[in-house]
Amino acid sequence: MVVQTQRDEVTWYECEACGLMFDDRDDASQHESDCDGEDPSYIQ
């Protein structure tokens, strides 16, 4: 499920599985459908 969050007066959408944040709800939903629940490998 995508969670809506306010930070610095901007709305962000967070993947509950891994915590990655998006500024677009559709992008967040698309990511979440493919997310395996682990930290994204491209964030080191």
N, CA and C of each residue as an Amber inpcrd file, in Angstrom:
protein
   132
   0.8310000  -1.1780000   0.0000000   0.0000000   0.0000000   0.0000000
   0.8840000   1.2530000   0.0000000   0.5020000   2.2400000  -0.7640000
   1.2280000   3.5040000  -0.8400000   0.6960000   4.4300000   0.2460000
   1.6050000   5.0480000   0.9930000   1.2390000   5.9510000   2.0730000
   1.5480000   7.3800000   1.6670000   0.5860000   8.2810000   1.8720000
   0.7890000   9.6910000   1.5620000   1.4200000  10.3780000   2.7680000
   2.4700000  11.1760000   2.5130000   3.2250000  11.8380000   3.5690000
   3.4630000  13.2870000   3.1930000   3.4190000  14.1920000   4.1750000
   3.7550000  15.6030000   3.9560000   5.1420000  15.8650000   4.5100000
   6.0260000  16.4280000   3.6950000   7.3570000  16.8510000   4.1440000
   7.6960000  18.1580000   3.4660000   8.0830000  19.1410000   4.2500000
   8.4460000  20.4500000   3.7090000   7.3560000  21.0000000   2.7840000
   6.1130000  20.8390000   3.2050000   4.9450000  21.3340000   2.4710000
   4.7890000  20.6980000   1.0820000   5.3880000  19.5340000   0.8820000
   5.2630000  18.7880000  -0.3690000   4.6610000  17.4280000  -0.0440000
   3.7660000  16.9620000  -0.8920000   3.1600000  15.6520000  -0.7000000
   4.0260000  14.5970000  -1.3740000   4.3680000  13.5670000  -0.6090000
   5.1640000  12.4520000  -1.1100000   4.3670000  11.1740000  -0.9300000
   4.6590000  10.1860000  -1.7550000   4.0050000   8.8850000  -1.6810000
   5.0790000   7.8510000  -1.4070000   4.9050000   7.1270000  -0.3110000
   5.9380000   6.2050000   0.1650000   5.5000000   4.7550000  -0.0030000
   6.3970000   3.9490000  -0.5310000   6.1750000   2.5070000  -0.6120000
   6.3400000   1.9430000   0.7970000   5.3100000   1.3040000   1.3180000
   5.3860000   0.7450000   2.6660000   6.3780000  -0.4000000   2.7640000
   6.6000000  -1.0970000   1.6690000   7.4840000  -2.2630000   1.7000000
   8.9490000  -1.8750000   1.8770000   9.4230000  -0.8560000   1.1320000
  10.8520000  -0.5200000   1.1850000  11.1400000   0.9030000   1.6440000
  10.1240000   1.7650000   1.6840000  10.3160000   3.1270000   2.1530000
  10.7080000   4.1320000   1.0840000  10.8350000   3.7030000  -0.1600000
  11.1890000   4.6100000  -1.2450000  10.0540000   5.6120000  -1.4440000
  10.4210000   6.8770000  -1.6690000   9.4140000   7.9330000  -1.7830000
   9.3500000   8.4820000  -3.2040000   8.1250000   8.8190000  -3.6190000
   7.8600000   9.3380000  -4.9580000   7.0150000  10.5960000  -4.8390000
   7.1400000  11.4960000  -5.8240000   6.3030000  12.6910000  -5.8220000
   5.0390000  12.4930000  -6.6550000   4.9000000  11.3410000  -7.2670000
   3.7300000  11.0290000  -8.0840000   3.1010000   9.7190000  -7.5990000
   1.8110000   9.7530000  -7.2970000   1.1230000   8.5800000  -6.7530000
   1.1490000   7.3960000  -7.7280000   0.9940000   7.6710000  -9.0240000
   1.0130000   6.5920000 -10.0160000   2.3770000   5.9060000 -10.0740000
   3.4480000   6.7020000  -9.9890000   4.7960000   6.1270000  -9.9740000
   4.9860000   5.2440000  -8.7470000   4.5010000   5.7150000  -7.6040000
   4.6160000   4.9500000  -6.3710000   3.8380000   3.6430000  -6.4560000
   2.6430000   3.7070000  -7.0110000   1.8290000   2.4970000  -7.1550000
   2.4800000   1.4960000  -8.0970000   3.0420000   1.9850000  -9.1930000
   3.7230000   1.1180000 -10.1480000   4.9300000   0.4550000  -9.4920000
   5.7140000   1.2350000  -8.7630000   6.8800000   0.6930000  -8.0620000
   6.4450000  -0.3860000  -7.0720000   5.4150000  -0.0800000  -6.2960000
   4.9970000  -1.0000000  -5.2500000   4.5270000  -2.3350000  -5.8090000
   3.9150000  -2.3170000  -6.9920000   3.4720000  -3.5760000  -7.5900000
   4.6490000  -4.4670000  -7.9740000   5.8250000  -3.8620000  -8.2000000
   7.0300000  -4.6150000  -8.5670000   8.0160000  -4.7820000  -7.4090000
   7.7410000  -4.1550000  -6.2780000   8.6880000  -4.1260000  -5.1630000
   8.7510000  -5.4710000  -4.4480000   9.9830000  -5.8710000  -4.0980000
  10.1460000  -7.1320000  -3.3720000  10.2640000  -6.9250000  -1.8600000
  10.1320000  -5.6710000  -1.4120000  10.1450000  -5.3840000   0.0130000
  11.5180000  -5.1700000   0.6070000  12.5540000  -5.2230000  -0.2120000
  13.9100000  -4.9740000   0.2630000  14.3270000  -3.5680000  -0.1250000
  15.3900000  -3.0790000   0.4970000  15.9090000  -1.7710000   0.1290000
  16.2870000  -1.7760000  -1.3480000  15.9700000  -0.7200000  -2.0730000
  16.3440000  -0.6690000  -3.5050000  17.8560000  -0.8400000  -3.6780000
  18.2460000  -1.6650000  -4.6140000  19.6670000  -1.9670000  -4.8170000
  20.4490000  -0.7670000  -5.3330000  19.7600000   0.2040000  -5.9570000
  20.4580000   1.3480000  -6.5180000  20.6860000   2.4460000  -5.4800000
  20.1920000   2.2770000  -4.2610000  20.4770000   3.2320000  -3.1880000
  21.5150000   2.5980000  -2.2720000  22.6760000   3.1730000  -2.2540000
  23.7840000   2.6360000  -1.4650000  24.0430000   3.4960000  -0.2610000
